[in-house]
């Protein structure tokens, strides 16, 4: 199979080996919920990472998002918001506006000397402000202005890029992206084009659904090709994935899907094993779609009605 059709190693988790001393900028959106929550959790993880000097930056559409929300998340499981609040306690960061003329130059000054940049901005829900493309273009422009080429890891979305739905839930998500979420789709496509033009190495990370009640497991899967997956991943786990890829890269100048570790071992999701996909194709059976409907279809639909990501 072509490299783009194969799956990456199945289960990823935080590496036990310490990262070399690195300066890492984490750019997160200013609004509560959505993709921005992942950026805030990336700040949390970076603060506890040995050998990392953190440069936290909030970047948002200030006229549409409250500054108070910059340190809040929409997660609903026990301990999530408490851990986040503790991580932001006493933390100083700049909150920049994508509409300000001086934002790119200020970003350039902040990003100079960074070894890696993690960016998780905005949202993919309907009816909310769109600034993913604008934010990505500011980040890439700032890197060019500063004359630096750090590793750039940016959060995008499942369903963007060369997306060919195979399962019922994927067809539903595709339909939503073409209708009620077409504004989000256009914004995400613009973000990916901007990131692909970055002066250095980059990785686009496309998460599946991120419902706010899903608890962290500390593990995730990276998939570079088609395959079965559970479409509901925890935001803290995605944030950890972004930071791991920034500090200890495994993929370069490409895009990857991040999803949860399969449940049940050799059960319904055994097709996640790379060896089962030598043809580069896979699909859930109708039976498995019906059985998992409540925990697969619902999370993606919840992203339409709530701030689930």
N, C-alpha and C positions, 0 to 999 in steps of 0.2 A: 504494500500500500504506500501511497505517497505520504511524506511526512505530515502534511496537513490533514490527512485522513486518520492518523493514528492517535491513540490516547497517550497522554504522558503517564509517568509512573502513578499508580493508582491513588494512594493515600498520602497526603502531605501533612506535616505537623511541624511546629516550631523546632528548629535545629538546635541541638544541645551545644554545638560548637559556638564559642563566642565570635561575634563579628569583629573584624578589625575596627579600630577607632575610626568612626565615620561621623560626618556632619550630614544630618538628614533633615530636609524641610518637609513638613507635612502641611499641605494646603487643604483646608476643609471649608465646606459651605457654611454660610451664616444662619441658614434656616433650620429649624428643628425638624427631624424626620428625614425620610428619603435617603438618597445616596450620601448626603452630608453627614449622617450619623456614623457612617463607616469611617469617614475622615476623622471624626472626633475620637472614635475608638482607636484609630491608628496613632493618634497623639498619645492616648493612654498607654498603648503597648510600647511606643518609642520611649516614653519616660522611664519604663522599667527595663529597657534593653541595655545591658552593659556595654560600655564603650561607645555609646551614641550621644552625640551632641545634637539636641533637638532645636529646630527652628520652626515653631508653630505659626501658621498664618491663616487667618480667616479671610475668605474672599467670597463676596456675595453681591447681590443686587440690594443695596442698603435701603432703597426706597420701598422695597416690597417685603423685607425680612427684618425682624426685630433683632437688635443687638443682643438682647437678653437670651435669645434662643441659640446663640453661638456655642454655648457650653451645655446645652440640653440635648437629650435624645428622646425618641418616641418609643423605645423598647419597653416591654411590659412584663418581663420576667424578673424574678427576684434577684437583686444584687447588681443588675446592669447599670442603672442610673447612679447607684451609690458608688460603684467603682469609678464611673466616669467623673462624678463630682469630686471625688478624692484626687483623681489625676489632674484635674484642672485647678485644684486649690492652690492659690499662690502663683499660678502660671501666668506670665505676661506674654501677650501676643498682639500683633497688629491686626486690625480688622479693615481690610481694604474693600473698595467699591469698584465693581467692574465698569462703572460708568464714569469714574473719575479720570481726568486726563493724565494725572501723574501716577496712576497705579502701576503701569508697566515699568517705569523707571524705579519705583520703590521696590517692586518685586525683584528687579535686576540687582539692586543693592543687597536685598535679603538673601538671594540665591547664590550670590558670588561666594565661592569657596565651598559650596555644598557638593558632597559626593553622590547624593541621591535625592530625588524629589518624589514624594508621594502626593497625589492629588485625588481627592474624592469630593466632588462638588454637587450641589443642586439636587435634582429629583427626576423621576420619570412618571409622575402622576399628572393627570389632566388638571387644568385650571390653576396651575402654580407657575411662578415666574420661570422663564427659560433663560439660562445664562451659561450652560455647559460649554457651548462652542466659544462664546465670548471669553469665558474664563480660561479655556485651554489655549486660545490664541494669545491671551495676555501672558500666560506662563511660558509658552514657546518663544514669544517675542522677547520676554525678559531674559531667557537663557541666551538668545542671540545677542541681545544688547550687552549682557554681561560677559559674553565671550566664553561661556562655560558649557561643558558637555556632560552633565551628570546623568546617571541612570534615572530614567523617568518612568514611573509606574502610575498609571491613571485608571480610575474606575470608570467603566462604561456600562454596558448592559447586555444580557442575554437577548438574542434576537436581532442584534445589529451585525452588520457585515454579511458574509456569505452564509445566510441563515436559510436552511431548507427544512421546514418542519416535517417531522415524521410521525409524531404521536398526536393524539387528540388535544392534549393540553398545549402542545407547541403550535398547533393550528389555531387554537383559540388566542394564544398570545400574539401570533402573527396578525390575526384579524384585528386585535386591539391596537397594535402598532400602526396599522394601516387606516384606522378609523379614529376612535376616541383618543388615542395616544400618538396621532400622526405628528403633532407638534414636538412631543418628546423624541420621537424617532428622528425627525429632522435635526433636532438639537444634538442628539447623540451621534448622528452621522457626521455632523460638523465637528464635534469634539474629536472623533477618531481621525478625521482628515487632518486636523491641526496637529494632533500628537504624532501622526505618521510623518509629519514634516519637521519634527524636532531635530536639532543638530547632532544629537548623540543617540545612544541606545535607549530603547523604550519598550514598555510592555503595556498593552491594553488588557485589562481584566474585566470580563463580562460576567457578573453574578446572575444567577437565576433568581427566583423570588426571594425576598427577605422579609417575611412576616415578622412583626414586632414581638410576638410571643414565643418565637423559637429560641431555645436556650443554647448557649455555646457548648461545643464539644472539644474544642482545641484541635480539630482535624478538618481537613477539606480535601477536595479532589480538583485537580486541574485537567481539563480535557481540551485537546486541540483538534478533535475530530468528532464525528457523530457517535452517539451512544446513548444508552439509557441512563437516566439520572433521577434523583429525587429533586424536585424543583422547589426547594425551600431551605435556604441556608442562613445561618446566624450572622448578624452584622459584625459581631466581635471577631468571629472566625475569618470573615472576609478581610477585615482590617488587619488581622495578623498575617494573612496571606500576602497582602500588599506590602507590608513591612518586610516580611521574609524575602520576597522577590526583589525588594530594593536593596537589601543588605547582602543577600546570598543568591544571586540570580541563577535561574535554571533555564529560562527562555529569553530570547533576544529578538527585538524588533519584529514583534508579532502580536497576535491577540490570542487569548485563552479564556475558556469558560471555567468559572469556579462554582462548584456545587458541593453538597455535603458528602461525607463518606457514606457508602451504601449501607443500609441496615439489613440485618438478617444474613450476612455472610454470603453463602452460596445460594440464597433464595431468589426471590423475584428479580433482584438487581445484579445477578451474577454476570450479566453481559457487560458490566462496567470493566471487567478484566480485559486488558489490552489484547490478550491472546485470542479472544473470541471475535476480534474485528479485523481479521486479515483482509477482508474485502472492503473495509472502510465504510460499511453500512450496518445499521442496526435499527430496530424499532421495538417499542413495547408491544406486547400482544394486547388485543382488545380486553382480555380478561384482567391483565395487570392494570390497565387504565381504569377499569371499573372498580377494582379492589382498592386502588390508591386514590380514588377521586377526591375524597374529603381532605387528604393532606397534600395533594399535588395540584389539583385545579384551583382550590380555594386560595392558596397563598398568592398565586399570580393574579387572581381576580381581586384579592385584597389590596394589591398594589394600586389598583384603579380607584378604590373607594377610600383608602386610608393613606397614611404616610409610611407605608410598609416598605418603601423602596422602589 
